[in-house]
Amino acid sequence: MPFADRDASGIGSLADPVRRRLYEFVCAQAGAVSREQAAVAIGIPLHQAKFHLDKLEGEGLLDTDYAKLESPFEIAIDMFR
């Protein structure tokens, strides 16, 4: 698929408001974020974040890398201090 066609195909994915909020959150971060961090940040369940982030990756709008970041428990503890 030509580069321009591939770039344009992902734009429709951003029509979904939850997916767009996730995309905007991830893009606004200085470094990598986990699925758990993204879910907590925009206030959605983890399974929903996984679904939408996978769609964004599939459309080529986000890149993924598998690395150990923080655990979801550390994130939850930090939020309630």
C-alpha positions as CSV (number, residue, x, y, z in Angstrom):
1,M,0.0,0.0,0.0
2,P,1.4,3.4,-0.9
3,F,2.6,5.6,2.1
4,A,-0.1,8.3,1.6
5,D,-2.9,5.7,1.4
6,R,-1.7,4.0,4.6
7,D,-1.5,7.3,6.5
8,A,-5.0,8.3,5.4
9,S,-6.6,5.0,6.3
10,G,-6.0,5.6,10.0
11,I,-7.8,8.9,10.1
12,G,-11.2,7.1,10.4
13,S,-10.0,5.4,13.5
14,L,-9.9,8.7,15.3
15,A,-13.6,9.3,14.7
16,D,-14.3,7.2,17.8
17,P,-14.2,9.6,20.8
18,V,-12.6,7.1,23.2
19,R,-9.9,6.1,20.7
20,R,-9.2,9.8,19.9
21,R,-8.7,10.6,23.7
22,L,-6.3,7.6,24.0
23,Y,-4.4,8.7,20.9
24,E,-4.1,12.3,22.2
25,F,-3.0,11.2,25.6
26,V,-0.3,8.8,24.3
27,C,1.0,11.4,21.8
28,A,1.2,14.1,24.5
29,Q,3.5,12.0,26.7
30,A,7.3,12.5,26.6
31,G,8.0,8.8,26.7
32,A,6.3,5.4,26.5
33,V,3.2,4.7,28.4
34,S,1.6,1.4,29.4
35,R,-1.9,0.3,28.5
36,E,-2.7,0.6,32.2
37,Q,-1.4,4.1,32.4
38,A,-3.5,5.2,29.4
39,A,-6.6,3.5,30.8
40,V,-6.3,5.2,34.1
41,A,-5.5,8.6,32.6
42,I,-8.7,8.8,30.5
43,G,-10.9,6.9,33.0
44,I,-11.8,3.7,31.1
45,P,-11.5,0.0,31.9
46,L,-8.2,-1.7,30.9
47,H,-9.9,-4.1,28.5
48,Q,-11.4,-1.1,26.6
49,A,-8.1,0.6,26.5
50,K,-6.4,-2.5,25.1
51,F,-9.1,-2.8,22.4
52,H,-8.7,0.8,21.2
53,L,-4.9,0.9,21.5
54,D,-4.7,-2.3,19.4
55,K,-6.9,-0.7,16.7
56,L,-4.7,2.4,16.7
57,E,-1.6,0.2,16.3
58,G,-3.3,-1.8,13.6
59,E,-4.0,1.4,11.6
60,G,-0.3,2.4,12.0
61,L,-1.1,5.4,14.2
62,L,0.8,4.1,17.2
63,D,3.9,2.0,17.6
64,T,4.3,-0.5,20.3
65,D,7.2,-1.9,22.2
66,Y,6.9,-4.5,24.9
67,A,8.8,-3.5,28.0
68,K,8.2,-3.6,31.7
69,L,7.1,-0.2,32.9
70,E,5.2,0.4,36.2
71,S,2.7,-2.1,37.6
72,P,-1.0,-1.1,37.6
73,F,-0.8,-1.3,41.4
74,E,1.9,1.3,41.6
75,I,-0.2,3.6,39.4
76,A,-3.3,3.1,41.6
77,I,-1.3,3.8,44.8
78,D,0.2,7.0,43.4
79,M,-3.2,8.3,42.3
80,F,-4.7,7.9,45.8
81,R,-2.0,9.6,47.8
